[in-house]
Amino acid sequence: MAPSTALERFNRALDLIPFVEANPGWSIQELAAHFGTTAAEISKDLATLHMCGLPGYSHLELIDLSYEDDLVTILNSQNLSSPRDLTVDERVAILLGLELMKALTRAEPLMDRIVDLQKRLTNAAVETRARSVDLSQAINKAPYRDLLLEALQKKAQLDIEYVSGKSNSVSVRQIAPVSVYQIGEHIYVEAFCFSSKAVRHFRTDRMKSCSISPAPQPLPEETGVSEVTESVITVLLEPSARLFLEEHRHLVLSQEVMGEQILARFAISDADWLVKALLALPAASTILEPISAIDRMRELSSEILALYA
Amino acid sequence: MAEISSDRKAERLINLTMALLAAPRYMTKSEIFANVAGYEGDEEAKSRKFERDKDDLRALGITIEVGSNDPYFDDEQGYKISRDSYMLAMHNISKEDYSLISIAVSMWRNEFFSHNGQSAIRKIQALDFEVGEPLLPKNLFADEVPHHFFDEIWHAISERKIVTFTYHSTATKKRRVAPYALTLWHGFWYLTGMDLNANEIRTFKLLRMLEGVALSRTENEFEVPVDFDAKKYLHFQERSEPLAANFAIRKDRALSLRLTSQVQEMSSGEWDKASKMYSDIDSAIADLIFYGVDIKIEGPSELKDKFLERLRRPYSEMSA
């Protein structure tokens, strides 16, 4: 981490004083983690503060603090004991977060509380700046969105009946949601799944039912993604397939421009999925390898076409 | 060396802030130089330092009031910081508000927002709130992958600076844009602004901006038209024409499709009837193809024709 600039140090030092006064007995390490910096930087902040004070600068006017035994205590903060006002950017960050929460809730009492809080956080400068971000369509109205928000808010777990798109089956799962996101038109929940004992991504429109779990289970220490075998499929795409590549960039190993076209390599656990997605693309695409994927594409399109023959 | 001078600067800024906060009346420059630690050198050097310090404090959101102590005399201007403007004014933050704010700031993955949100939270924690669990390490609503252009575009918008960048579209071109607004849509951030080369308002996807995003030096280079509304310029708005797809669905198959469709069960035969709303033809095809031979599109004919046309395309070099 690069050493802090004068302004970063100033900012953090001024926030440290009221924070430590309100939360005495934290160690330098803990403060460093909380303020997103290193212990060395926090020590320097404290050393800097130790040199500062009110005009006169006798021991009566200087800031007095101690960090013996690594525990930080403010003995005399002079006139810096109140936290500083929130900046415009800080207010905007909160406001826009609240705006996303509004999109996730239908519960009126919660909605009212959010609107009220937004009003109290806003002033003219904040409003001008917040207006330059448009979140009106940031998230589609997802099914079960209230439950998702509640689960995230309270770190609750959900019981879901999930209809797999792939295996044509319904499974009952208990999941611990970690985040919600949207790609294209679908809302996804990233969650630890107790049935598969790994982090999985679920589409909200494939949940047949969803409720807060009455019996939450302890999360394992390691919640890694379980290993899946992936194959690499190389495809030549038209430039208009760029959106497809962007939406699935987590599957794209590499891509390069080849004349008018784009050569992309996908790392994929479910080759069938990619074959179908490519068949549906408005822009024509060509699978270069492996042969098995080319065969699958041929087989699948003739099977479907036979239905219409 | 650089580090030492930056530490001394931090010290001087803290001393200046404390002095101006404590001042019962406006402090003139000479009073400041005589009393606040850190101002050395000749008058000109001190003045230059002070002007820069003032700008820095203001940029950090601290309001410095300028005035004279006796309005009847043409006194020298002085400076002070009022406690009211300095202090966090939201005394009435309830426990509930605090919990809402904590969730709100963890909605963002974007570095700019999460950085500012977390510093806000730390200020509020210095009021009377117990610091419960550590701030969530993971963001709840994951918007686009973090990348540095968001920060720069955001600053350009806030400070009304012209932004130049290389944009990857049908051709890779350099663009100069007066940035007006950011929009989050379908998981991607878009910038809408006046394209100064094309002289019209256009929309750019942040993900398609390549290295070399730069901001003009001076602020307030342009005005956003009063009637500007980002929604009007987003091309994806016009394109989509919703359509109801009608299809047959094989009994006991395509369960996940059944979940989101209107299904009419047939008492005999292999198939049920179903329909589903899509935002446009392309998303209908992209969704329906996944059910392979378990569905059969019946209409509208435009959808069916396009669907079959795509399946009939050559699909490998060998068949091309």
Interface residues (C-beta under 8 A of the other chain):
Chain A: P3 S4 T5 A6 L7 R9 F10 N11 A13 L14 D15 P18 F19 E21 A22 N23 A33 H34 F35 G36 K44 T48 L49 M51 C52 G53 L54 P55 Y57 Q78 N79 L80 S82 P83 R84 D85 L86 T87 V88 D89 E90 R91 V92 A93 I94 L95 L96 G97 L98 L100 M101 L104 R113 I114 L117 R120 L121 R129 R131 S132 V133 D134 L135 S136 Q137 A138 I139 L152 Q153 V163 S164 G165 N168 S169 V170 V178 S179 V180 Y181 Q182 I183 G184 E185 E190 D205 R206 K208 P239 R242 E246 E247 R249 W273 K276 A277 L278 L279 A280 L281 P282 A284 S285 T286 I287 L288 I294 M297 R298 L300 S301 E303 I304 L305 L307 Y308
Chain B: E3 S6 D7 K9 A10 E11 L13 I14 N15 T17 M18 A19 L21 A22 N35 V36 A37 D56 A59 L60 G61 I62 R83 S85 Y86 M87 L88 A89 M90 N92 E96 D97 S99 L100 I101 I103 A104 V105 S106 M107 W108 F112 F113 S114 H115 N116 G117 Q118 S119 A120 R122 K123 I124 Q125 A126 L127 D128 F129 V131 P134 L135 K138 N139 L140 F141 A142 D143 V145 I157 S158 T170 Y180 A181 L182 T183 L184 W185 H186 G187 F188 K205 L207 R208 V224 A230 K231 R253 A254 L255 S256 L259 T260 S279 D282 S283 I285 A286 I289 F290 G292 V293 D294 K296 L308 R310 L311 R312 R313 P314 Y315 S316 E317 M318 S319 A320
